[in-house]
Amino acid sequence: MSIHTRHKILFISSWFPNKLEPTNGNFVQRHAEAVSLLHDVEVLHAIGDFNQKEKFVFDDEMINGIRTLIVYYKNSKNPLQNFLRRMKAYQLGFKKMQKPDLVHGNVLHNNMLFAVSLKRKYGIPFVISEHWSVFQEQNHHKISKSARFLAKKIAEKASFILPVTENLISGLQKLGINTPMKVVGNVVDTDLFLPKFEKSEKFTFLHISNLIALKNPEKIIKTAIDLHQINAYFELQIGGDGDLKPLQKMIHLNNAESYIKTFGMLSLEQVSEKMKAANCFVLFSDYENQPCVILESLASGIPAIATKVGGISELLNEKRGVLIEKNDSHALLEAMKNVLQKNVALESSENLRKYVVENFSKSVIAEKFSEIYKQALMK
């Protein structure tokens, strides 16, 4: 391990867990926690609250050893007014923080104009981690002209852009962004996500997400019902922080309660318990960047079946799981059947875990960021 100078790093993000959206941007929080192994990290976030009477409310606390200041501003129906209030919230919050050597921003969104203003005013360099799937080439049609223009302007001032996948790098470059880029992936708590070698008798497929349409939870359930007619010896566990009612109704209508179980929102500890008990993770999304759940499943020693979208094929190969085309329910059925009947040769749990430990554990990601901070501070 190389010796590092400890720097003061301020994380700001367009998305960060808060009382209104408890899981939003939790991958950013994990990046901050990784960096805090080698540097002095503080987090500043601003978010609008429609139900708030006061103009600004400061929520300043230590979370997992990191000082985290969330400034809630009174939200309005006027986007420009909200943007100005958000910038004001950042300014007020910044006065309460230690002055950083470098700002680590997240997501090329108008919030990052605050990082640009700090650079202009104090000469503080900034880097930006990018997680937003709208920058993938197939989603470019969803970006407004003004959002494109803004992303380019902010990127020009950044020392580095650090997308979580190669796929996102090519998408950003196609938008004409020429800032130096390096992939630094998401981080997994490899002390929490560990393999468990005694599994239950019944083979368990697991799906955890926010259950929104693009995750296709209904199609996963439908496929499990079809699979049950071929081989009844499995269980599907499906849930997360989303609407379970339509899923439960579907399970009930198909008399599938005996082998399809639902669950609600979980803490990270509970997610790790579910992963340990499962045999295979299933993700049938229309698009993704670099899903933390796949890294967590591999760290738990279980393979994954997933769609070949975004950066997933950068993580999964035929040894770590099964890649299928999106929207292809027949391919999903075949993949689940083949994994269940052990017709695919997959890596051992130890090797699945080793891959994550060597590439996505806290210490590895902290080293990668540290190296980049060093270069940004020398520019």
C-alpha positions as CSV (number, residue, x, y, z in Angstrom):
1,M,0.0,0.0,0.0
2,S,1.4,3.4,-1.0
3,I,1.8,6.1,1.6
4,H,-0.7,9.0,1.2
5,T,-0.9,12.5,2.3
6,R,-4.2,12.8,4.2
7,H,-6.3,15.5,2.4
8,K,-9.5,17.2,3.3
9,I,-12.1,16.0,0.9
10,L,-15.6,17.4,0.6
11,F,-18.2,15.2,-1.0
12,I,-21.1,16.9,-2.7
13,S,-23.7,15.0,-4.6
14,S,-26.9,15.4,-6.6
15,W,-28.2,12.3,-4.8
16,F,-27.5,11.4,-1.2
17,P,-29.5,9.5,1.4
18,N,-31.7,11.9,3.4
19,K,-34.9,11.8,5.5
20,L,-37.1,12.3,2.3
21,E,-35.2,9.6,0.2
22,P,-33.5,7.2,2.6
23,T,-31.8,5.1,0.0
24,N,-31.2,7.6,-2.8
25,G,-27.5,7.7,-3.8
26,N,-26.4,5.3,-1.1
27,F,-23.6,4.2,-3.4
28,V,-22.2,7.8,-3.1
29,Q,-22.3,7.4,0.7
30,R,-20.3,4.2,0.3
31,H,-17.7,5.9,-1.8
32,A,-17.3,8.6,0.9
33,E,-16.9,5.9,3.5
34,A,-14.2,4.2,1.5
35,V,-12.3,7.5,0.9
36,S,-12.5,8.2,4.7
37,L,-10.0,5.3,5.2
38,L,-7.3,7.5,3.7
39,H,-8.5,11.1,3.9
40,D,-10.6,13.4,6.1
41,V,-14.0,13.4,4.5
42,E,-17.0,15.6,5.1
43,V,-20.3,15.4,3.1
44,L,-22.5,18.4,2.2
45,H,-25.9,17.8,0.6
46,A,-28.8,20.1,-0.2
47,I,-32.4,19.1,-0.9
48,G,-35.8,20.7,-1.2
49,D,-38.7,19.8,1.2
50,F,-42.2,20.9,0.2
51,N,-43.5,20.5,3.8
52,Q,-41.0,22.7,5.4
53,K,-42.0,26.1,6.9
54,E,-38.5,27.5,7.5
55,K,-36.3,28.6,4.5
56,F,-33.4,26.4,5.6
57,V,-33.0,23.5,8.1
58,F,-29.6,22.2,9.0
59,D,-29.2,18.5,9.8
60,D,-25.6,18.1,10.9
61,E,-24.6,14.6,12.2
62,M,-21.9,12.0,12.2
63,I,-22.9,9.0,10.0
64,N,-20.6,6.0,10.0
65,G,-17.8,8.2,11.2
66,I,-18.3,10.9,8.6
67,R,-19.6,14.4,9.3
68,T,-22.6,14.7,7.1
69,L,-24.5,18.1,6.8
70,I,-27.8,18.0,4.9
71,V,-29.4,21.4,4.3
72,Y,-33.1,21.2,3.6
73,Y,-34.5,24.2,1.8
74,K,-38.2,25.1,1.4
75,N,-39.2,23.8,-1.9
76,S,-41.5,25.6,-4.3
77,K,-43.2,24.9,-7.7
78,N,-40.7,27.2,-9.4
79,P,-37.6,25.3,-10.7
80,L,-35.4,28.4,-11.0
81,Q,-36.3,29.5,-7.4
82,N,-35.5,26.0,-6.2
83,F,-32.2,26.0,-8.0
84,L,-31.2,29.4,-6.4
85,R,-32.3,28.2,-2.9
86,R,-30.3,25.0,-3.4
87,M,-27.2,27.0,-4.3
88,K,-27.8,29.2,-1.2
89,A,-28.2,26.1,0.9
90,Y,-24.8,24.9,-0.3
91,Q,-23.2,28.2,0.4
92,L,-24.6,28.4,3.9
93,G,-23.6,24.8,4.5
94,F,-20.1,25.3,3.1
95,K,-19.5,28.0,5.7
96,K,-19.9,25.4,8.4
97,M,-17.5,22.9,6.9
98,Q,-13.7,22.8,7.1
99,K,-12.2,24.2,3.9
100,P,-11.4,21.2,1.6
101,D,-8.3,20.6,-0.5
102,L,-10.5,19.0,-3.1
103,V,-14.2,18.6,-3.8
104,H,-15.5,15.2,-4.9
105,G,-18.7,15.8,-6.8
106,N,-21.2,13.3,-8.0
107,V,-23.5,13.4,-11.0
108,L,-23.1,16.1,-13.8
109,H,-26.3,17.9,-12.8
110,N,-26.9,21.6,-12.0
111,N,-26.0,21.0,-8.3
112,M,-22.3,20.7,-9.5
113,L,-22.3,24.4,-10.4
114,F,-21.5,24.8,-6.7
115,A,-18.2,22.9,-7.2
116,V,-17.5,25.1,-10.2
117,S,-18.1,28.2,-8.1
118,L,-15.8,26.9,-5.3
119,K,-13.1,26.4,-7.9
120,R,-13.6,29.9,-9.3
121,K,-13.7,31.5,-5.9
122,Y,-11.0,29.6,-3.9
123,G,-9.1,27.6,-6.6
124,I,-10.3,24.3,-5.0
125,P,-10.1,21.6,-7.7
126,F,-12.9,19.1,-8.2
127,V,-13.4,15.6,-9.6
128,I,-16.8,14.1,-10.5
129,S,-18.0,10.5,-10.1
130,E,-20.7,9.7,-12.6
131,H,-23.5,7.2,-12.0
132,W,-26.4,8.5,-14.1
133,S,-27.7,6.1,-16.7
134,V,-29.1,9.0,-18.8
135,F,-25.5,9.5,-20.0
136,Q,-25.5,6.0,-21.6
137,E,-25.7,6.3,-25.4
138,Q,-29.2,4.7,-25.7
139,N,-30.6,7.2,-23.2
140,H,-29.2,10.3,-24.8
141,H,-32.6,11.2,-26.3
142,K,-33.8,11.8,-22.8
143,I,-31.3,14.6,-22.1
144,S,-32.6,18.1,-22.8
145,K,-30.3,20.5,-24.8
146,S,-29.8,22.6,-21.7
147,A,-28.9,19.6,-19.5
148,R,-26.3,18.6,-22.2
149,F,-24.9,22.0,-22.4
150,L,-24.6,22.2,-18.6
151,A,-23.0,18.8,-18.2
152,K,-20.3,19.8,-20.8
153,K,-19.7,23.2,-19.1
154,I,-19.3,21.6,-15.6
155,A,-17.1,18.8,-17.0
156,E,-14.8,21.3,-18.7
157,K,-13.9,22.7,-15.2
158,A,-13.4,19.3,-13.5
159,S,-10.0,17.7,-13.2
160,F,-11.3,14.2,-13.9
161,I,-14.7,12.5,-14.6
162,L,-14.8,9.1,-12.9
163,P,-17.7,7.0,-14.3
164,V,-18.5,3.7,-12.7
165,T,-18.3,1.8,-16.0
166,E,-16.5,1.8,-19.4
167,N,-20.0,1.9,-20.9
168,L,-20.6,5.3,-19.3
169,I,-17.3,6.7,-20.5
170,S,-18.2,6.0,-24.1
171,G,-21.6,7.6,-23.6
172,L,-20.0,10.8,-22.1
173,Q,-17.5,11.0,-24.8
174,K,-20.2,10.7,-27.5
175,L,-21.8,13.8,-25.9
176,G,-18.5,15.6,-26.6
177,I,-17.1,15.6,-23.1
178,N,-13.3,15.5,-23.3
179,T,-12.2,15.8,-19.7
180,P,-9.8,13.0,-18.7
181,M,-11.8,10.0,-17.5
182,K,-11.1,6.9,-15.5
183,V,-13.4,4.2,-14.3
184,V,-13.7,3.8,-10.5
185,G,-16.5,1.4,-9.7
186,N,-18.9,1.2,-6.9
187,V,-17.8,-0.1,-3.6
188,V,-18.9,-3.1,-1.6
189,D,-18.6,-3.7,2.1
190,T,-16.8,-7.0,1.8
191,D,-16.8,-7.4,5.7
192,L,-20.6,-7.4,5.6
193,F,-21.2,-9.4,2.4
194,L,-19.7,-12.8,3.0
195,P,-20.4,-16.3,1.7
196,K,-22.3,-18.7,4.0
197,F,-21.7,-22.3,3.1
198,E,-24.6,-24.0,4.7
199,K,-27.6,-23.2,2.5
200,S,-31.2,-24.3,3.1
201,E,-32.3,-27.5,1.3
202,K,-34.4,-25.5,-1.3
203,F,-32.6,-23.6,-4.1
204,T,-33.3,-19.9,-3.6
205,F,-33.4,-17.2,-6.4
206,L,-33.3,-13.7,-5.0
207,H,-34.3,-10.3,-6.5
208,I,-33.9,-7.0,-4.5
209,S,-34.6,-3.6,-6.1
210,N,-36.9,-0.6,-5.8
211,L,-39.4,-2.7,-7.9
212,I,-40.0,0.0,-10.5
213,A,-41.1,-0.8,-14.0
214,L,-37.6,-0.9,-15.6
215,K,-36.6,-3.6,-13.1
216,N,-39.4,-5.9,-14.4
217,P,-40.4,-7.6,-11.2
218,E,-43.6,-8.9,-12.7
219,K,-41.7,-10.6,-15.5
220,I,-39.4,-12.3,-12.9
221,I,-42.4,-13.6,-11.1
222,K,-44.1,-14.8,-14.3
223,T,-40.9,-16.6,-15.2
224,A,-40.7,-18.3,-11.8
225,I,-44.3,-19.5,-12.2
226,D,-43.3,-21.0,-15.6
227,L,-40.2,-22.6,-14.2
228,H,-42.2,-24.1,-11.4
229,Q,-44.0,-26.3,-14.0
230,I,-40.7,-27.7,-15.2
231,N,-38.9,-28.0,-11.9
232,A,-40.7,-27.3,-8.6
233,Y,-37.6,-27.5,-6.4
234,F,-36.9,-23.9,-5.7
235,E,-38.1,-20.7,-4.1
236,L,-38.0,-17.1,-5.4
237,Q,-37.5,-14.3,-2.8
238,I,-38.5,-10.9,-4.3
239,G,-38.8,-7.5,-2.7
240,G,-37.3,-4.2,-1.8
241,D,-38.3,-0.6,-1.3
242,G,-41.2,-0.4,-3.7
243,D,-44.9,-1.3,-4.2
244,L,-45.4,-4.9,-3.3
245,K,-49.2,-5.0,-3.8
246,P,-49.4,-5.7,-7.6
247,L,-46.7,-8.4,-7.1
248,Q,-48.5,-10.1,-4.2
249,K,-51.8,-10.0,-6.2
250,M,-50.1,-11.7,-9.1
251,I,-48.6,-14.4,-6.8
252,H,-51.9,-15.0,-5.2
253,L,-53.8,-15.3,-8.5
254,N,-51.3,-17.9,-9.6
255,N,-51.4,-19.9,-6.3
256,A,-47.7,-19.4,-6.0
257,E,-47.4,-18.4,-2.4
258,S,-45.7,-21.6,-1.4
259,Y,-42.6,-20.9,-3.6
260,I,-42.6,-17.1,-4.2
261,K,-42.1,-14.9,-1.1
262,T,-42.1,-11.1,-0.9
263,F,-40.4,-8.8,1.5
264,G,-40.3,-5.0,2.0
265,M,-37.5,-2.5,2.4
266,L,-34.3,-3.9,4.0
267,S,-31.3,-2.4,5.8
268,L,-27.9,-3.2,4.3
269,E,-27.4,-5.9,7.1
270,Q,-30.7,-7.5,6.1
271,V,-29.7,-7.5,2.4
272,S,-26.5,-9.3,3.3
273,E,-28.5,-11.9,5.3
274,K,-30.8,-12.5,2.2
275,M,-27.7,-12.8,-0.1
276,K,-26.1,-15.3,2.3
277,A,-29.2,-17.5,2.3
278,A,-29.7,-17.4,-1.5
279,N,-28.1,-19.5,-4.3
280,C,-28.5,-17.1,-7.3
281,F,-29.3,-13.4,-7.8
282,V,-31.7,-12.4,-10.6
283,L,-31.7,-8.9,-12.3
284,F,-33.9,-8.4,-15.4
285,S,-33.6,-4.7,-15.9
286,D,-34.1,-2.7,-19.1
287,Y,-31.1,-0.6,-18.2
288,E,-28.5,-0.3,-15.4
289,N,-25.1,1.2,-14.8
290,Q,-23.1,-0.9,-12.4
291,P,-25.6,-2.4,-10.0
292,C,-24.3,-2.7,-6.4
293,V,-26.6,-5.7,-5.9
294,I,-24.6,-7.7,-8.4
295,L,-21.3,-6.8,-6.7
296,E,-22.9,-7.7,-3.3
297,S,-24.2,-11.0,-4.6
298,L,-20.7,-12.0,-6.0
299,A,-19.1,-10.9,-2.7
300,S,-21.6,-13.2,-0.9
301,G,-20.3,-16.0,-3.2
302,I,-23.5,-16.3,-5.3
303,P,-23.6,-16.0,-9.1
304,A,-26.1,-13.7,-10.9
305,I,-28.4,-13.9,-13.9
306,A,-28.7,-10.5,-15.4
307,T,-29.5,-8.6,-18.6
308,K,-26.6,-7.5,-20.8
309,V,-27.2,-3.7,-20.3
310,G,-25.0,-0.9,-19.2
311,G,-21.8,-2.0,-17.4
312,I,-23.2,-5.4,-16.3
313,S,-21.2,-7.4,-18.9
314,E,-18.0,-5.7,-17.4
315,L,-18.8,-7.6,-14.2
316,L,-20.4,-10.8,-15.2
317,N,-18.8,-13.4,-17.5
318,E,-19.9,-16.9,-18.1
319,K,-18.0,-18.0,-15.0
320,R,-19.7,-15.5,-12.7
321,G,-23.2,-15.9,-13.9
322,V,-25.5,-15.9,-17.0
323,L,-25.9,-12.8,-19.2
324,I,-29.2,-12.6,-21.2
325,E,-30.7,-10.1,-23.6
326,K,-33.2,-7.6,-22.1
327,N,-36.9,-8.2,-22.5
328,D,-36.2,-11.9,-23.4
329,S,-38.3,-13.8,-20.9
330,H,-37.6,-17.1,-22.6
331,A,-33.8,-16.5,-22.1
332,L,-34.5,-15.7,-18.4
333,L,-36.5,-19.0,-18.0
334,E,-33.7,-21.0,-19.7
335,A,-31.0,-19.3,-17.5
336,M,-32.9,-20.0,-14.3
337,K,-33.6,-23.6,-15.3
338,N,-29.9,-24.1,-16.2
339,V,-28.6,-22.6,-13.0
340,L,-31.2,-24.6,-10.9
341,Q,-30.3,-27.9,-12.7
342,K,-26.5,-27.1,-12.5
343,N,-26.1,-27.2,-16.3
344,V,-23.7,-24.2,-16.1
345,A,-20.1,-24.3,-14.9
346,L,-19.7,-21.4,-12.5
347,E,-16.8,-20.3,-10.3
348,S,-16.6,-21.4,-6.7
349,S,-18.0,-19.1,-4.0
350,E,-14.4,-18.3,-2.9
351,N,-13.5,-17.1,-6.4
352,L,-16.6,-15.0,-6.9
353,R,-15.8,-13.3,-3.7
354,K,-12.1,-12.9,-4.5
355,Y,-13.0,-11.0,-7.7
356,V,-15.0,-8.4,-5.7
357,V,-12.4,-8.1,-2.9
358,E,-9.7,-7.4,-5.4
359,N,-11.6,-4.9,-7.5
360,F,-14.4,-3.3,-5.4
361,S,-13.6,-3.5,-1.7
362,K,-13.3,-0.3,0.3
363,S,-9.5,-0.3,0.5
364,V,-9.1,-0.9,-3.3
365,I,-11.6,1.9,-4.2
366,A,-10.0,4.3,-1.7
367,E,-6.5,3.7,-3.3
368,K,-7.9,4.4,-6.8
369,F,-9.6,7.7,-5.7
370,S,-6.4,8.6,-3.7
371,E,-4.2,8.3,-6.8
372,I,-6.6,10.5,-8.8
373,Y,-6.8,13.1,-6.1
374,K,-3.1,13.3,-6.1
375,Q,-3.0,14.0,-9.8
376,A,-5.8,16.6,-9.5
377,L,-4.0,18.4,-6.8
378,M,-0.8,18.6,-8.8
379,K,-2.5,20.1,-11.9
